[in-house]
Amino acid sequence: QPDNGWLKDLNLSRFDDAAPRAWMISNGGDPVVVNESSILRALYDIPFAYVNGDINQPNFAAGSSLRWVFRTVFTYRGHAMYEPQCGFGEAVIAPYYKVLESRGVKFQFFHKLVETTVSDDKTSVQSLRFALQAHAIGGTYNPVSFSGGLYHWPIEPDWNQLVNGEDARKEGADFESHWNPYPPVGEVVINVGTDFDHVVIGLAGGVWKRLNAVDESPVGSLLDAIPQFNAAASSLGLVATSGVQFWFNKAVTDLGWKLRPASVGGPEPLDVWADMSQVIATEEWTGDVPKSLHY
């Protein structure tokens, strides 16, 4: 920011001690309009800004919300929002994977981090221990397939590429769940200086937490070593979310909408919904419903 001029006072963080609605009302906003505005409702709905998901406990700092609004309104290029013309796995994840793969990035799938060890002086990560969830037949797992001009990222593993994959599928293996019922098939430990130089924590924020005495955090040693990290993880709020798809044999314009909505804040329990009928053309169909719905 410049040393002088109006921008030097544009410190949005100073408003973070108030909620957006309360801040607007305190600055002359009409309470009825502010509290009943569908736009402001969407402001809370889209980032799930409620304590424990309870809409009666909105929790969003005014400064952070303003920063988000300014970003959205003033810094977008082309359009403020784009609709993917296929599933996000195909539009985002698979292309990222293929680009990184072409640049020499190595991927190790089915490795679940279970422990992080820090150095004696507690200033660096010493080792990482993983539970190996599955072996790939031939040692290499390919997560993507190609058809219809698109690389596809699957909704579940390709069991045919895994050793005993069919058995894992029948036993309800869920490699993305901490409580995966299928037991690990081995263990992998990597060490600083030999296997890596630096580590980036790419885990979801909820994984950092100490949930209970049984389900230990895979970064527990970091929580012990770094008070600031422990404070951030302990105070981080989590909101459980759910998603559902409804498939109709009529377009939304035939159901009363004049135009197709992109993303709309709506009534509970579905806070946010979007018409994604534009992806139908690229769905993999088997029988009468998309392949994704068979899982």
C-alpha atoms as one frame of an Amber mdcrd trajectory, in Angstrom:
protein
   0.000   0.000   0.000   1.224   3.585  -0.618   2.485   5.640   2.311  -0.190
   8.286   1.774  -3.533   8.591   0.106  -6.880   7.020   0.930  -5.601   3.457
   0.529  -3.427   3.722   3.632  -6.575   3.703   5.785  -8.202   0.807   3.937
  -7.357  -1.741   6.625 -10.356  -4.059   6.481  -9.082  -6.151   9.383 -10.095
  -3.381  11.793 -13.746  -4.343  11.134 -13.254  -7.986  12.082 -14.533  -7.488
  15.621 -18.074  -7.195  14.223 -20.280  -9.388  12.044 -21.290  -8.086   8.577
 -24.956  -7.514   9.477 -24.161  -5.825  12.781 -21.504  -3.651  11.135 -23.914
  -2.524   8.411 -26.678  -1.709  10.896 -24.260   0.244  13.119 -23.323   2.289
  10.062 -26.872   3.222   9.136 -28.160   0.143   7.376 -31.884  -0.602   7.633
 -32.222  -3.575  10.040 -35.128  -5.087   8.076 -33.284  -4.924   4.769 -29.994
  -6.124   6.252 -31.476  -9.049   8.181 -33.783 -10.205   5.395 -31.561  -9.596
   2.380 -31.112 -12.721   0.252 -27.773 -11.354  -0.966 -26.446 -11.116   2.590
 -27.897 -14.544   3.332 -25.839 -15.890   0.409 -22.793 -14.107   1.848 -23.067
 -16.402   4.882 -24.357 -19.484   3.050 -21.661 -19.866   0.409 -18.694 -20.156
   2.857 -20.842 -22.050   5.458 -20.297 -19.183   7.905 -22.326 -20.598  10.793
 -21.231 -22.144  14.080 -21.722 -25.896  13.686 -23.793 -25.171  10.592 -26.585
 -23.598  12.661 -28.117 -20.695  10.694 -29.156 -19.120  13.999 -25.454 -18.723
  14.843 -23.945 -16.759  11.928 -20.214 -16.307  12.321 -18.388 -14.176   9.787
 -16.014 -11.275  10.424 -17.071  -8.055   8.666 -13.579  -7.245   7.419 -13.061
 -10.706   5.952 -16.464 -10.628   4.279 -15.730  -7.194   2.766 -12.388  -8.417
   1.501 -14.140 -11.346  -0.188 -16.787  -9.071  -1.736 -14.156  -6.643  -3.058
 -12.179  -9.531  -4.537 -15.261 -10.918  -6.239 -16.629  -7.628  -7.542 -13.468
  -5.742  -8.539 -10.702  -8.238  -9.353 -12.325 -10.882 -11.546 -11.338 -11.228
 -15.195 -13.934 -11.926 -17.851 -16.789 -12.983 -15.597 -17.264 -13.130 -11.831
 -18.340 -16.759 -12.119 -17.825 -19.484 -14.692 -19.840 -22.677 -15.106 -17.807
 -25.802 -15.815 -19.060 -27.644 -18.847 -18.176 -30.980 -17.284 -17.637 -32.341
 -13.781 -14.956 -30.672 -11.644 -12.933 -33.876 -11.733 -12.687 -33.482 -15.491
 -12.551 -29.666 -15.579  -9.986 -29.135 -12.810  -8.448 -32.168 -11.100  -7.574
 -34.376 -14.081  -6.003 -31.518 -16.111  -3.931 -30.440 -13.099  -2.782 -34.024
 -12.639  -1.796 -34.449 -16.301   0.123 -31.145 -16.364   2.041 -31.967 -13.179
   2.734 -35.491 -14.421   4.134 -34.092 -17.689   6.464 -31.870 -15.648   7.959
 -34.802 -13.799   5.998 -34.642 -10.544   5.810 -38.087  -8.908   2.584 -39.208
  -7.215   2.182 -41.856  -4.532  -1.427 -42.889  -4.096  -3.043 -44.753  -1.185
  -0.624 -43.379   1.429  -2.348 -42.198   4.611  -0.239 -39.996   6.892  -0.415
 -41.352  10.436   2.535 -39.702  12.199   4.841 -36.702  11.826   8.096 -36.744
  13.788   9.939 -33.504  14.573  13.639 -32.990  15.225  15.019 -32.899  18.758
  15.235 -29.104  18.683  11.615 -28.963  17.430  12.493 -26.742  14.488  11.953
 -29.108  11.547  10.175 -32.252  10.434  12.334 -35.349  10.829  10.191 -38.092
   9.299   6.735 -38.968   8.019   5.063 -42.320   8.597   2.328 -43.512   6.256
  -0.079 -46.407   6.345  -0.015 -48.043   2.914  -3.651 -48.651   2.020  -3.245
 -50.686  -1.165  -0.698 -52.025  -3.639  -1.052 -51.225  -7.318  -0.715 -54.157
  -9.688   2.645 -53.724 -11.394   3.592 -51.000  -8.929   2.042 -48.082 -10.841
  -1.467 -46.705 -10.437  -3.066 -44.560 -13.151  -5.992 -42.565 -11.721  -7.333
 -41.117 -14.976  -8.993 -42.511 -18.057  -9.610 -40.816 -21.395 -12.787 -40.807
 -23.460 -14.942 -38.336 -25.318 -12.082 -35.857 -25.545 -11.733 -35.599 -21.751
  -9.511 -37.007 -19.046 -11.799 -38.421 -16.366 -11.110 -38.401 -12.626 -13.109
 -41.235 -11.043 -15.397 -41.015  -8.050 -13.760 -44.107  -6.537 -10.535 -46.079
  -7.143 -10.112 -48.308 -10.158 -10.304 -51.553  -8.216  -9.009 -53.516 -11.211
  -5.622 -51.794 -10.841  -5.226 -52.827  -7.180  -3.961 -56.048  -5.670  -7.036
 -57.720  -4.142  -9.008 -54.724  -5.333 -12.280 -56.589  -5.692 -11.997 -57.885
  -2.118 -11.368 -54.336  -0.884 -14.402 -53.076  -2.762 -16.661 -55.797  -1.350
 -15.458 -55.076   2.182 -16.408 -51.404   1.835 -12.904 -49.927   1.584 -13.028
 -46.142   1.772  -9.484 -44.836   1.414 -10.593 -41.237   1.907 -12.055 -41.890
   5.356 -10.071 -41.830   8.577 -12.257 -44.719   9.698 -11.650 -46.860   6.628
 -12.741 -50.410   7.588 -10.229 -52.074   5.252  -6.894 -52.673   7.038  -3.631
 -51.249   5.656  -1.366 -53.546   3.678   1.912 -52.063   4.884   3.801 -49.033
   6.165   6.121 -46.466   4.605   8.487 -44.132   6.475  10.365 -41.316   4.715
  13.122 -39.234   6.311  14.503 -35.727   5.890  17.737 -35.494   3.954  17.185
 -38.880   2.326  13.659 -38.754   0.934  12.720 -35.074   1.235  14.096 -31.639
   2.078  10.905 -29.694   2.812   7.329 -30.617   3.705   4.126 -28.789   2.836
   1.085 -29.627   4.954  -1.631 -30.293   2.399  -4.092 -31.849   4.822  -7.545
 -30.425   5.376  -7.707 -28.214   8.464  -9.929 -30.639  10.340  -7.244 -33.341
  10.135  -4.898 -31.214  12.223  -7.156 -31.415  15.249  -6.919 -33.757  18.187
 -10.342 -35.353  17.970 -10.101 -37.701  20.954  -7.702 -40.003  22.779  -8.046
 -42.738  20.160  -7.969 -40.869  16.844  -4.647 -39.080  17.206  -3.763 -36.229
  14.881  -1.170 -37.187  12.234   0.547 -33.868  13.003   0.337 -34.226  16.783
   4.058 -33.652  17.258   3.769 -30.344  15.383   0.915 -29.311  17.658   3.156
 -30.028  20.645   6.167 -28.249  19.162   4.513 -25.108  17.804   2.123 -23.294
  20.196   0.829 -21.012  17.442  -0.019 -23.969  15.214  -1.724 -25.713  18.119
  -3.772 -22.578  18.870  -4.835 -22.278  15.231  -5.816 -25.945  14.988  -7.657
 -25.922  18.309  -9.709 -22.834  17.521 -10.451 -23.739  13.916 -14.175 -24.235
  13.464 -15.523 -27.108  11.401 -18.858 -27.326   9.621 -20.073 -30.701   8.411
 -21.531 -30.441   4.924 -23.527 -32.716   2.671 -24.239 -32.743  -1.013 -27.054
 -34.196  -3.054 -27.937 -34.401  -6.731 -31.468 -34.299  -8.117 -32.021 -35.432
 -11.693 -35.140 -34.208 -13.490 -36.556 -34.933 -16.914 -37.408 -31.247 -17.326
 -35.239 -28.144 -17.515 -35.473 -25.564 -14.724 -36.974 -23.128 -17.230 -39.856
 -25.605 -17.557 -40.235 -25.584 -13.763 -40.880 -21.853 -13.444 -37.444 -20.212
 -13.726 -37.114 -17.563 -16.419 -33.336 -18.026 -16.627 -30.996 -20.779 -15.458
 -29.541 -19.794 -12.068 -25.813 -20.221 -11.581 -25.585 -20.491  -7.790 -28.313
 -19.543  -5.355 -28.564 -19.301  -1.570 -31.620 -21.311  -0.612 -33.671 -22.635
   2.308 -32.365 -25.229   4.723 -31.070 -27.836   4.598 -29.685 -27.085   1.120
 -28.087 -23.665   1.705 -26.589 -23.410  -1.757 -27.776 -24.998  -4.942 -26.933
 -24.707  -8.616 -28.409 -25.930 -11.854 -25.628 -27.992 -13.425 -27.542 -29.418
 -16.357 -24.809 -28.184 -18.709 -22.598 -31.120 -17.622 -25.072 -33.778 -18.763
 -23.528 -33.913 -22.222 -20.187 -35.066 -20.795 -21.439 -37.482 -18.123 -20.570
 -41.158 -18.554 -23.909 -42.869 -18.896 -24.576 -46.525 -18.151 -28.195 -47.440
 -18.608 -30.674 -44.816 -17.491 -28.557 -42.830 -15.015 -25.056 -41.316 -14.995
 -22.251 -43.658 -14.017 -21.440 -41.434 -11.032 -24.794 -42.281  -9.463 -24.084
 -46.015  -9.454 -21.469 -45.659  -6.702
